[in-house]
Amino acid sequence: MSSVNIDWSKLGFNYQPIAQRYVANYKDGKWGKGGLTDDPNVVLNECAGILQYCQEVFEGLKAYKTKDGRTVTFRPDQNAKRMIDSAKRLEMPPVSEEMFMEAVDEVVRANKDYIPPFETGGALYLRPYLFATGPVIGVKPSDEYQFRLFGTPVGSYFKNGVKPITICVSDFDRAAPHGTGHIKAGLNYAMSLHAYITAHKNGFDENMYLDPASRTYVEETGGANFLFVKKDGTLVTPKSDSILPSITRRSLISIATDMLGMKVEHRPVKFSEVSEFAEAGLCGTAAVICPVGKVVDHGKEICIPSGMEEMGPVLTKLYKTLRGIQMGEIEGPEGWIHEVK
């Protein structure tokens, strides 16, 4: 029995502290040994590099209870690899894949009581992050860093039912050409906040960002990749050097190709094509797939044929297959499910 007093039915996507988190420090050119702590607070020098020049990268993944009672995470090795790429782009010392996996396992193991039961559809959301702690006043990389990983229990994304969203074409650019759009850095998300709030004030759920160079091609939203389905059932995903390489998207492409026998196109997608697709959605860790029913381009409405009532049939099949793999109900590709014992 869980010793944690949580009403699982009321979980949203909000932070609530758990018992233990992982911390490791980088100093004198090397990473020290990491370990667990019960202290949720971070103590920083006033001149720390993260506060002055935004050296920070992060990841997001979930730990679940499967139907047969196992505790698992989904493809954490891919999060580790992406975080290494992100750190290198911001001139930060990467955390090894081994340390990353150790942090995931130790935090999940120490906080199993905070993982929502299988039947709730919830999960323990895990947030690994790496940031500059050493004082820096001149513009340059810091000499000292900290890697941390904490978790927070979250509810089912669709606990009130799946409802397609309405998004708008943004007047803002998410990332610069040849910039940092392809890495998971906090600064990218800070840049998207004004556009996100503006969209909400105008009655939209999210933004569709177009490529910053020509504003011709679809890129992504502030925090998710796009999925489109052609009338013949072909899955289409936008390709661009400015798009964050979503682990969920890559997993869905693999499922579509290898398990469901679908045709897949991963290529640049012109905005002018959007009106021709039968289904549209966003994919990411939080929702897996969130359907899009309408795209509004400065007053001009593009209504996706699958409509505003429910997720389209092709995206539904992809969603159910990936969720089934994550929850232990469907056998997935080897290595996708990492059990924490």
Secondary structure, 3 states (H helix, E strand, C coil): CCCCCCCHHHCCCCCCCCCCEEEEEEECCEECCCEEECCCCCCCCCCEHHHHHCCEEECCEEEEECCCCCEEEECHHHHHHHHHHHHHHCCCCCCCHHHHHHHHHHHHHHCHHHCCCHHHCCEEEEEEEEEECCECCCCCCCCCEEEEEEEEEECCCCCCCCCCEEEEECCCCCCCCCCCCCCCEHHHHHHHHHHHHHHHHCCCCEEECECCCCCCEECECCCCEEEEECCCCCEEEECCCCCCCCHHHHHHHHHHHHHCCCCEEEECCEHHHHHHCCEEEEEECCCEEEEEEEEEECCEEEECCCCCCCCCHHHHHHHHHHHHHHCCCCCCCCCCEEECC
